[in-house]
């Protein structure tokens, strides 16, 4: 019987000849991800009477959600996490300033085709862009993984999304992703494995593909996947500095690629050439409108960053738009690179100078204001346009404020215009 990606990788991980949607399997994750929540998970871990992690070499811990810590409570969480790392002998530990967990783990070469990652972060769907099965789990589940090295999973149904056509200038993977979520709804992929196919996907950069898989968490997906090709393997080789691993990555990708004739719960096709810039309006990510419908909306703050759109190509797009321009009076532009590597590359390319000259404010690589911890919390009544992945009421720390989501190009143009606008508008 032909199988989807999720069916293949879960069967392989569980040591079974095949699996079917709805089946319960015992999974053994290759990587167990946590971040600032490590301190809280460690309390649950000790509460079940366990003192030693079963496989400390499989843990990956990044301090990124409140980085640097804005309060004593956050600082204590970080101190507790560092103590846990030292006690357990965790080698894959990334302290304040290294960057956002999803960006850092890919840069560090921990993710490649065939890896099964379970993370105490909902955007663990991110890793499917590299041919891994990435899924979010709760804190109690992560404590169980630390204790036993395993966790049960239900094999998800699969959804196939094909993207045809070519993107028009200034249209990005963020736009098509918002369009898809707007069309299918915030529960359109509930506990599904979402596969992306088609020529428009194949033409995307690696950074653009991460947007697709990352934001499937906003459609309720269990995991997401993009076909691996030369773009994938070239990127992995560059990040890891280990081109000799390429044959193994290619073999794993071929083995786990969905079979022709695989059965899907639903199949959808979208035309990239028919999509204009998209904006998710308050207060749900599936409240998506074309840019033309919301252009002119006043903004107080623009935020460029997050695990969705804080990579080098995103900063490059913003720098291109803002070169020779100024952030509008009364508007703040916050820029937070997704990692220290992205920050360094942006410095070397001159993007940081361009954005600073335009009036941007830079923050430490990490999540920043995305979840409302610090550095960019809006005042009541203020409006933010952001490259993040969520815009529900209170997400950035203030319930009485509004968050619009858009591509880096639209965010940068809006910062210059002082209102929601596209690059062509300025």
Long-range contacts (C-beta under 8 A, 24 or more apart in sequence): 2-258, 2-259, 2-260, 2-261, 2-262, 2-263, 3-258, 3-259, 3-262, 4-158, 4-193, 4-195, 4-258, 4-259, 4-262, 4-263, 4-264, 5-133, 5-158, 5-193, 5-195, 5-225, 5-256, 5-257, 5-258, 6-133, 6-155, 6-156, 6-158, 6-193, 6-222, 6-223, 6-225, 7-155, 7-158, 7-262, 8-255, 8-256, 8-258, 9-114, 9-116, 9-133, 9-256, 10-116, 10-133, 10-153, 10-155, 12-114, 12-255, 12-256, 13-116, 13-133, 19-155, 20-155, 21-155, 21-156, 21-157, 21-158, 21-265, 22-154, 22-155, 22-157, 23-154, 23-155, 24-152, 24-153, 24-154, 24-155, 25-152, 25-153, 25-155, 26-150, 26-151, 26-152, 26-153, 27-116, 27-118, 27-150, 27-151, 27-152, 27-153, 28-116, 28-149, 28-150, 29-58, 29-116, 29-117, 29-118, 29-145, 29-149, 29-150, 29-151, 30-58, 30-115, 30-116, 30-117, 31-58, 31-59, 31-60, 31-105, 31-110, 31-111, 31-115, 31-116, 31-117, 31-118, 31-119, 32-58, 32-59, 32-60, 32-117, 32-118, 32-119, 32-142, 32-145, 32-146, 33-60, 33-61, 33-62, 33-101, 33-105, 33-117, 33-118, 33-119, 33-120, 33-121, 33-124, 34-59, 34-60, 34-61, 34-119, 34-120, 34-121, 34-142, 35-61, 35-62, 35-63, 35-64, 35-65, 35-101, 35-120, 35-121, 36-63, 36-64, 36-65, 36-66, 36-67, 36-74, 36-77, 36-78, 36-81, 37-65, 37-120, 37-121, 37-139, 38-77, 38-80, 38-81, 38-84, 38-85, 39-76, 39-77, 39-78, 39-80, 39-81, 39-84, 40-77, 40-139, 41-120, 41-139, 41-142, 41-143, 41-146, 42-80, 42-81, 42-84, 42-143, 44-139, 44-140, 44-143, 45-143, 45-146, 45-147, 47-143, 48-143, 48-144, 48-147, 50-146, 50-147, 52-88, 53-88, 53-90, 53-146, 53-147, 54-146, 54-147, 54-148, 54-149, 55-149, 56-88, 56-89, 56-90, 56-91, 57-91, 57-92, 58-149, 59-88, 59-90, 59-92, 59-146, 60-92, 60-93, 60-94, 60-101, 60-105, 60-110, 61-85, 61-90, 61-92, 61-93, 61-94, 62-93, 62-94, 62-98, 62-99, 62-100, 62-101, 62-104, 62-105, 63-94, 63-95, 63-96, 64-94, 64-96, 64-98, 64-99, 64-100, 64-101, 64-104, 64-365, 64-366, 64-367, 65-366, 65-367, 65-371, 65-373, 66-366, 66-367, 66-373, 66-374, 67-96, 67-97, 67-364, 67-365, 67-366, 67-367, 68-96, 68-97, 68-364, 69-96, 70-373, 70-374, 70-375, 74-373, 96-364, 96-366, 97-340, 97-364, 97-365, 97-366, 98-339, 98-340, 98-365, 99-337, 99-338, 99-339, 99-340, 99-341, 99-342, 99-365, 99-366, 100-306, 100-307, 100-310, 100-338, 100-339, 100-365, 100-366, 100-367, 101-307, 102-126, 102-127, 102-210, 102-214, 102-307, 103-307, 103-310, 103-311, 103-338, 103-339, 103-342, 104-339, 106-130, 106-210, 106-239, 107-239, 107-339, 107-341, 108-239, 109-236, 109-239, 109-240, 109-242, 112-236, 112-245, 112-249, 112-252, 113-228, 113-232, 113-249, 113-250, 113-252, 113-253, 113-256, 114-252, 114-253, 114-255, 114-256, 118-142, 118-145, 118-151, 122-217, 123-214, 123-217, 123-307, 123-308, 123-389, 124-217, 124-223, 125-194, 125-213, 125-214, 125-216, 125-217, 125-221, 125-222, 125-223, 125-224, 126-210, 126-213, 126-214, 126-307, 127-213, 128-213, 128-216, 128-223, 128-224, 128-225, 128-226, 129-206, 129-209, 129-210, 129-212, 129-213, 129-214, 129-224, 129-226, 129-232, 130-228, 130-232, 130-236, 131-225, 131-226, 131-228, 131-232, 131-249, 131-252, 131-253, 131-256, 133-223, 133-225, 134-213, 134-223, 134-224, 135-222, 135-223, 136-217, 154-191, 156-191, 156-192, 156-193, 156-222, 156-223, 157-191, 157-192, 157-193, 157-264, 157-265, 158-192, 158-193, 158-194, 158-195, 158-258, 158-262, 158-263, 158-264, 158-265, 159-189, 159-192, 159-193, 159-194, 159-195, 159-221, 159-264, 159-265, 159-266, 159-267, 159-268, 160-195, 160-197, 160-264, 160-266, 160-267, 160-268, 161-194, 161-195, 161-196, 161-197, 161-198, 161-267, 161-268, 161-269, 161-270, 162-196, 162-197, 162-198, 162-267, 162-268, 162-269, 162-270, 163-196, 163-197, 163-198, 163-199, 163-200, 163-201, 163-269, 163-270, 163-271, 163-272, 164-198, 164-199, 164-200, 164-269, 164-270, 164-271, 164-272, 164-273, 165-199, 165-200, 165-271, 165-272, 165-273, 165-274, 166-199, 166-200, 166-203, 166-272, 166-273, 167-200, 167-203, 167-272, 167-273, 167-275, 168-273, 168-275, 168-276, 170-277, 170-407, 170-409, 170-422, 170-423, 170-424, 171-272, 171-275, 171-276, 171-277, 172-208, 172-211, 172-317, 172-407, 172-408, 172-409, 173-204, 173-208, 173-209, 173-211, 173-212, 174-211, 174-215, 174-278, 174-308, 174-309, 174-387, 174-406, 174-407, 174-408, 175-275, 175-276, 175-277, 175-278, 175-407, 176-200, 176-212, 176-270, 176-272, 176-275, 176-278, 177-211, 177-212, 177-215, 178-215, 178-278, 178-279, 178-280, 178-285, 178-288, 178-405, 178-406, 179-270, 179-275, 179-278, 179-288, 180-219, 180-268, 180-270, 181-215, 181-218, 181-219, 181-280, 181-285, 181-286, 181-288, 182-278, 182-280, 182-286, 182-287, 182-288, 182-289, 183-268, 183-270, 183-288, 184-219, 184-268, 184-286, 185-219, 185-286, 186-218, 186-219, 186-220, 186-284, 186-285, 186-286, 187-219, 187-220, 188-219, 188-220, 188-286, 189-216, 189-219, 189-220, 189-221, 190-219, 190-220, 190-221, 191-220, 191-221, 191-222, 192-220, 192-221, 192-222, 192-265, 193-221, 193-222, 193-223, 193-224, 193-225, 194-219, 194-221, 194-223, 194-224, 194-225, 195-224, 195-225, 195-226, 195-258, 195-264, 196-224, 196-225, 196-226, 196-227, 197-227, 198-269, 200-272, 201-226, 201-227, 202-227, 202-229, 202-231, 204-231, 205-231, 205-313, 206-231, 206-232, 206-235, 207-311, 207-312, 207-313, 207-314, 208-313, 210-308, 210-311, 211-308, 211-309, 214-307, 214-308, 214-389, 215-285, 215-308, 215-389, 217-389, 218-285, 218-286, 218-389, 218-390, 219-286, 227-257, 228-253, 228-257, 277-406, 277-407, 277-409, 277-410, 277-422, 278-406, 278-407, 279-385, 279-404, 279-405, 279-406, 279-410, 279-420, 280-391, 280-404, 280-405, 280-406, 281-391, 281-404, 282-391, 282-393, 282-402, 282-403, 282-404, 283-391, 283-392, 283-393, 283-402, 283-403, 284-391, 284-392, 285-389, 285-390, 285-391, 285-392, 285-405, 291-406, 291-410, 291-420, 291-422, 294-404, 294-420, 295-419, 295-420, 295-421, 295-422, 295-425, 296-419, 296-420, 296-421, 297-383, 297-404, 297-419, 297-420, 298-383, 298-418, 298-419, 299-331, 299-383, 299-384, 299-385, 299-404, 299-414, 299-415, 299-418, 299-419, 299-420, 300-330, 300-331, 300-332, 300-378, 300-379, 300-382, 300-383, 300-384, 301-331, 301-332, 301-333, 301-334, 301-376, 301-378, 301-382, 301-383, 301-384, 301-385, 302-327, 302-331, 302-332, 302-333, 302-334, 302-384, 302-385, 302-386, 302-411, 302-412, 302-414, 302-415, 303-333, 303-334, 303-336, 303-368, 303-369, 303-370, 303-376, 303-384, 303-385, 303-386, 303-387, 303-388, 303-411, 304-333, 304-334, 304-335, 304-336, 304-360, 304-387, 304-408, 304-411, 304-412, 305-334, 305-335, 305-336, 305-337, 305-338, 305-363, 305-368, 305-370, 305-387, 305-388, 306-336, 306-338, 306-367, 306-368, 306-370, 306-386, 306-387, 306-388, 306-389, 307-338, 307-367, 307-389, 308-387, 308-388, 308-389, 309-387, 309-388, 309-407, 309-408, 310-336, 310-337, 310-338, 310-339, 310-342, 310-365, 310-387, 311-338, 311-342, 312-342, 312-345, 312-346, 312-349, 312-351, 314-387, 314-408, 315-342, 315-346, 315-351, 315-352, 315-355, 315-408, 316-346, 316-349, 316-351, 317-407, 317-408, 317-409, 317-412, 318-351, 318-355, 318-408, 318-409, 318-411, 318-412, 319-350, 319-351, 319-354, 319-355, 321-409, 321-412, 321-413, 321-416, 321-423, 321-426, 322-354, 322-355, 322-358, 322-360, 322-412, 322-415, 322-416, 323-354, 323-358, 325-358, 325-416, 325-426, 326-358, 326-359, 326-416, 327-358, 327-359, 327-360, 327-415, 327-416, 328-415, 328-416, 328-417, 328-418, 328-419, 329-418, 330-418, 331-415, 331-418, 332-361, 332-376, 333-358, 333-359, 333-360, 333-361, 333-412, 333-415, 334-360, 334-361, 334-363, 334-368, 334-369, 334-375, 334-376, 335-360, 335-361, 335-362, 335-363, 336-362, 336-363, 336-364, 336-365, 336-366, 336-367, 336-368, 336-375, 337-362, 337-365, 338-365, 339-365, 340-365, 358-415, 358-416, 360-415, 369-396, 369-397, 370-395, 370-396, 371-395, 371-396, 371-397, 372-396, 372-397, 372-398, 373-397, 385-410, 385-411, 385-414, 385-415, 385-420, 386-411, 387-411
